[in-house]
């Protein structure tokens, strides 16, 4: 997910909380959960052509029901 504007860390946290609220499973239900915030932005860029910061939630589990449609729908 792309995150733009100010307070990127707070926005990333809000999106993660909303995802877990919408997901029928919790983080403890998965074999592995990794959350990343990739900061590609700069404080005073010479150009606006850089990609915006992005966040990702990576889920791993042997049960395909937990990582398939349930995740996409959330």
SULRA-V858739 format. One record per residue. RES is the residue in one small letter. PHI is phi as a letter, one per 30 degrees, with the letter a starting at -180 (none if undefined). Layout:
# SULRA-V858739
res=RES phi=PHI
res=RES phi=PHI
This chain:
# SULRA-V858739
res=x phi=none
res=x phi=d
res=x phi=b
res=x phi=b
res=x phi=i
res=x phi=d
res=x phi=h
res=x phi=e
res=x phi=d
res=x phi=d
res=x phi=d
res=x phi=d
res=x phi=d
res=x phi=d
res=x phi=d
res=x phi=d
res=x phi=d
res=x phi=d
res=x phi=d
res=x phi=d
res=x phi=d
res=x phi=d
res=x phi=d
res=x phi=d
res=x phi=c
res=x phi=c
res=x phi=e
res=x phi=d
res=x phi=d
res=x phi=c
res=x phi=d
res=x phi=b
res=x phi=b
res=x phi=b
res=x phi=c
res=x phi=b
res=x phi=b
res=x phi=c
res=x phi=c
res=x phi=c
res=x phi=d
res=x phi=b
res=x phi=e
res=x phi=b
res=x phi=d
res=x phi=d
res=x phi=b
res=x phi=c
res=x phi=d
res=x phi=d
res=x phi=d
res=x phi=d
res=x phi=e
res=x phi=b
res=x phi=b
res=x phi=b
res=x phi=c
res=x phi=c
res=x phi=c
res=x phi=b
res=x phi=a
res=x phi=d
res=x phi=d
res=x phi=d
res=x phi=d
res=x phi=d
res=x phi=c
res=x phi=c
res=x phi=e
res=x phi=e
res=x phi=d
res=x phi=d
res=x phi=d
res=x phi=d
